[in-house]
Amino acid sequence: MGTAALIAAIVVVLLTRGGNSPGAGPGTDQTPSASAGASSAASGQPSAAVTTPVPSASIPAPTATGTPTVVPTKPTSATTAPLDQKASLGNGVSVKVSKIESVKGEAQGPGEIAGPAVRVTVEVTNGTDKEVPMDLALVNVYYGKKKTPASTLSGPGLSPLSAPIPAGKSASGTYVFSVPSDQRDPLTVEFSYTTDAPTVIFSGKP
């Protein structure tokens, strides 16, 4: 056999053995395909890492700092006077208890109880050069040594202060309070009409 024929025979044998090697079926393509990566992932084989963005921690909103400013309230002052005397409020306005009467109280409003009562009349004098408002005028009565608050009644003769008092003029207001007949010594009458003037507290035996 010639040399060329021998080489050709060896090549044929080698090719025949390569096509029938174990694990490779006839016509099997040994070239990796794109499906190889997917099958690797399905079979648990390591694959390329995927980076997932991690949400950042929420930042709390800024809060106010420092010491809060406290606006002081104006203290309410008071002046006292005997029940039968005039009291000055220190701003050109004066007040007095002009009359205290024993009456049978009339109950018309919620919670009122008719019975022994006192009718108190206060007179306010405006000594200033401008009118003085009375829409906030307030009268309270306390009775006995324990100064028990008296309940207001609707009558008879109820006529509270409300209209402004002109400059240089006086005006009166009448109020009715439930007070037991045997507990009127002492009797305390409290009057105020504005936070800019002191409260007047009259006290004594009617």
KOLKOLSE-855950 format. One record per atom (N, C-alpha, C): x, y, z. Coordinates in pm, whole numbers, plus 50000, padded with zeros to 5 digits. Layout:
<pts>
XYZ...
</pts>
This chain:
<pts>
500884988150000500005000050000500905012250000500535021849927501355033849918501175042650039502075052350053502045061450170500795069650172500345074850059499135083250053497935075350090497875062650043496725054250077496705051150223497835049450288497915046350433497435057950515497845070050478497415082050552495925083750542495345081350424493905082750404493165072950489493685060350500493025050150581493025054050727494125059750779494225063850921493225074950950493075084650858492125095850876490705090750885490365081050799489005075350799488715068650931489705061050983489525053951113489305063951225490105074451227489975084351334488635091351331488185094651210486885101351198485775092251243485885079451209484845069751247484765068451397485895067851467485905066451614485375079151682485695091151631485195103651691483695104751685483055100351580481605101251566480905091451654481565080351699480905070251783481415070451926481975081651974482525082252110481405081852211481645075952329480595074652432480035088352471478675088452496478005100752540477655109752427478085106952304477755115652192477025107552090475765110152073474955102651979475275106951839474785099151747475025102551607474455116251573475225123951510474765136951463474635147251574475195144151694475065153651806475955165451785475415177451800476205189751783476845193051914478155193851921478895196452044479035211252073478505220151989478665234552008477665239652111478115246752218477175251952320476155261052255474895259952301473825268352247473365278352351472495287252312471995297652403471135291852512470585279652482469715273452583470495267752698471785267052684472605261252789472545269452915472545282752903472475291353022471175289653097470075288253022468775286653086468695273553158469225262753093469185249653158470055249553281471165256853279472025257653398471295263853513470525274453485469775280953592468725271753647468055263953557466995254853601467565243553683468815239353653469415227953724470165232153848470085245153885470735249754008472165253653989472665254053867474045257853842474215272853862475375277553902475615291953922475375299653794474755311353810474515320053694474995334053728474885342753632475355356453653474515363253762475155370453855474455377053965473615388653914472375390053973471495401053937471445410754054471765423154031471795433254138470405439254157469865437754281468545443354314468725455854398468145467054356468325479354435467695477954573468405482054676467915481454814467305494954850466025495054893465415508054929466125514355046466325527355037467015534555144466065537055259466625537955379465805540555498465155554255487463865554855529463165567655522463755577355623463835589755582464415600155668463275607755735463235607955869462125614955936462135629855907460915635455907460785649755882461415657555997461995668855968462605676856074461575681756174461935682056299461025686556404461505699856460460545707356518460885720356575461725718556700462665727056717463535726456834463475739556908463995739357027464005751557106462885751857208462895761457294461895762957399460725771057349459455765657363458295773257315458115786257392457625796257321457405809157383456065809257456456055812657581454845813157660454455827757680453235831057636452755844657652452065845757787452585853557880451975854558013450615861358006449685856058084448365862158092448355872958200447555882958176447495893958270446755889558396447375890458513446695886158634445485894958664444435888658718443235895958753443365901258895443335914458911443435920459044442045922459101441975924959230440685926959296440825937559403439755944659426439705954459533438455951759616438525954059745437405951259834436825964259889435555963459927434875975159982433705970460066433305978160166432095974860243430875974860151429875967360192428695965760108427955978860083428085988460174427336000960162428156012660110429336009960052430186020860004430486019559856430856030959795431246031259654432706027059640433016020259532434386015959506434856021459372436096026559370436676031559246437456020459176437326019959043438056009958965439386015458916439726027858955441036033458924441196038658784440156038958706440266043758567439156053758534438636060358638437566069958617436176063858627436106050858648434826043958662434676039358806433496041058863433206036759000431916028859002431726020959108430546012559120430126011559266428836009859289428336007859424427105998759419426855992059531425635984159544424575993659598423665997859514422706008159553421486002659626421215989659606420025984259672420095969059680419655963459794419495949059812418095946559868417305938559798415925935959839415705920959858414855917559952414465903759972413205901159889413265891359800412145888459710411915873359703410785869759644410505855659614410975853059471412025845159459412625842959328411735835259233411785839059106411025832459000411955823758917411525811358894412335801858816411745800158678412525803658576412075802058438413115794758353414375796658384415435790258307415735776258355416525768558277416895754958314417665754558447417285745558535417985743658662417625753558770416815763458740416445773358841415385767658936415425772059062414465767759164413915780159233412625781759225411985793259287412075792359439412135803859503412205804059649412795817059699413235817159826413815829259885414975834359801415025847459778416055853159691416345867559730417425872759677417755886859694417865893159555417395905659545417515913159421418535924159445419635923459371420765932559392420835942459276420915955359311421055965859210422415972459226423185972659117424495979359119424415991559027425086002159068425116014558989426546017658949426756019458820428086022258766428116036658715429126044058756429286057958714430506059158623430296065058507431376066958411431916081158424433066082458488433676095558506434696098958400434726091458290435696093958183435066102858075435866105957973435366114457864434916106457743434716093457757434206085057649433306074157708432476068657626431546058557676432266045857718431676039057815432256026857870431336015057837431826004857767430975993457732430635985057855429425979557856428965971157967428525957357921428875953857797428415940957746429065929057817430175931457888430835920757962430645922258113429745931158154429505933258298429015920258362429565917158478429235904658547429055907358695427975901858752427695902958895427495888958951428215885859058428045873259130427745876259276427045866959340426715868459481427115855759556427685857559675428045846559764427415849359901426975839059969426305841260098426925832660209426805837860332427305830760449428805831860466429265826860581430695827560611431525818760518430915808360462431635799560369431625804960227430975816460208430895822760075430405812759969429245807259995428615797859901428095805259780428435800859658427945807759537426425807059527425785818259499424335818759483423965816459337422875809059316422395806259180421585818059128421725820859000420955831858939419525827358912418605836958916417195834558885416725844258778415595840958717415075849058607414235860958652413955861958780413145873258825412785871758972412055881659022411385892358947412275904658928411995912358826412665925058803414085924058752414415913058682415775911458628416025921658518417125929358530417465939458428418975941858431419765932858375421235933958382421785945358297422985949758331423695959658251424085953658117423965961658011424375956757879424765968257785424025979357791424295990557700425485998757749426256004857658427366013557698426856025357781427706029857875427366041357958428066053657900427316063857862427936075857803428866082757902429766090857850430706098357934429956107158033430386106658159429786114958262428426110258312427976098458269426656093458308426776081158399425636077458458425546065558542424446056358489424556043558520423546033858479423486022958585422316016758597422106006358699421705993258633422065982358700421675968958656421125961358775420095953258752419445945858860419575930858834419935923458940420205909158930419495901959045419055889759020418335881959121419075868959147419235865859277419975853959318419195846259424419295833059415418655824359516419545823759640419025829359751419785829759877418835826459993419155816260074418305813060188418165825060282416995826560341416715838260427417605839160548418055827760600418835827660723420345826960698420775829060573422215828160542422705840460466422245852060508422585864360437423525873460516424175868060614425115875960693426415867960709427455871760635427515883160542427035879460402426855889660323426515888060181427645894560100428125887460001429235892459918428755894559775429015906459722428635909659584429915912659505430095905759395431305907159312430915913459178431655923859139431355930759013432615932058927432455929858798433535932358700432905935458565433645942758482433115945758349434175945058240435455943958277436535942758180437765937158249438625930558171439865925258228440905936258251440655948158198441585959258216441385966558349440305963358420440005969758548439875958758653440195961858779440095951758884438645947858912438485935958967437175931459014436935937659151435685942259175435335948159304434525938059385434925935959510434255926559597433685934259716432365935259721431675941659833431255930759931431355933960060430945923860159430415930760285429395924660345428815930160467427415924660490426765930360590425395926260621424425935460548423435929960473422485938360399421655947260491
</pts>
